Amino acid sequence: METINIHQAKTNLSRLLSRVEHGEEIIISNRGIPIAKLVPFRTSLNRRSSLGQDRGKFIVPDDFNAPLPKEILAAFEGDFE
């Protein structure tokens, strides 16, 4: 059973809940003192972890956040000049 601190629990809550759903139990501690235990409400064995399942299947281009070309932006905004 893994023990993590409160900061790690807040930062990784979604991942921790996914692990707990698959049957793990995780202890949360404050300054090294255990204060809570995450346990599954009910185990779901048929649910695949959704985090990271597409890792390595595609590559995000370097210009992903670049502004759209003017003609495409205009089409999104309904301006068909």
MOWO-V640481 format. One record per residue. RES is the residue in one letter. PHI is phi in whole degrees, 0 to 359 (NA if undefined). PSI is psi in radians with two decimals (none if undefined). BURIAL is b if it has 24 or more other C-alpha atoms within 12 Angstrom, else e. Layout:
{{RES | PHI | PSI | BURIAL} {RES | PHI | PSI | BURIAL}}
This chain:
{{M | NA | 2.23 | e} {E | 275 | 2.50 | e} {T | 246 | 2.29 | b} {I | 230 | 2.78 | b} {N | 271 | 2.99 | e} {I | 299 | -0.73 | e} {H | 300 | -0.78 | e} {Q | 298 | -0.68 | e} {A | 296 | -0.75 | e} {K | 293 | -0.69 | e} {T | 290 | -0.59 | e} {N | 240 | 0.51 | e} {L | 303 | -0.78 | e} {S | 299 | -0.78 | e} {R | 296 | -0.73 | e} {L | 297 | -0.74 | b} {L | 296 | -0.63 | b} {S | 296 | -0.74 | b} {R | 294 | -0.73 | b} {V | 296 | -0.68 | b} {E | 299 | -0.50 | b} {H | 272 | 0.17 | b} {G | 109 | -0.14 | e} {E | 286 | 2.72 | b} {E | 241 | 2.39 | b} {I | 229 | 2.30 | b} {I | 263 | 2.37 | b} {I | 252 | 2.28 | b} {S | 239 | 2.74 | e} {N | 237 | 1.97 | e} {R | 56 | 0.70 | e} {G | 84 | -0.05 | e} {I | 256 | 2.10 | e} {P | 300 | 2.30 | e} {I | 237 | -0.34 | e} {A | 204 | 2.78 | e} {K | 228 | 2.19 | b} {L | 274 | 2.13 | b} {V | 229 | 2.66 | e} {P | 292 | 2.39 | e} {F | 292 | -0.78 | e} {R | 206 | 2.56 | e} {T | 276 | 2.31 | e} {S | 246 | 1.73 | e} {L | 279 | -0.34 | e} {N | 266 | -0.08 | e} {R | 272 | 2.12 | e} {R | 280 | 2.54 | e} {S | 296 | 2.19 | e} {S | 274 | -0.28 | e} {L | 283 | 2.11 | e} {G | 80 | 0.14 | e} {Q | 289 | -0.32 | e} {D | 259 | 0.13 | e} {R | 303 | 2.25 | e} {G | 85 | -0.07 | e} {K | 273 | -0.36 | e} {F | 209 | 2.84 | e} {I | 240 | 2.29 | e} {V | 280 | 2.14 | e} {P | 294 | 2.69 | e} {D | 299 | -0.54 | e} {D | 267 | 0.39 | e} {F | 306 | -0.73 | e} {N | 266 | 0.16 | e} {A | 291 | 2.63 | e} {P | 300 | 2.57 | e} {L | 289 | 2.66 | e} {P | 300 | 2.62 | e} {K | 304 | -0.70 | e} {E | 291 | -0.60 | e} {I | 287 | -0.74 | e} {L | 300 | -0.72 | e} {A | 298 | -0.70 | e} {A | 295 | -0.67 | e} {F | 294 | -0.62 | e} {E | 272 | 0.03 | e} {G | 82 | 0.30 | e} {D | 256 | 1.72 | e} {F | 257 | 1.11 | e} {E | 292 | none | e}}
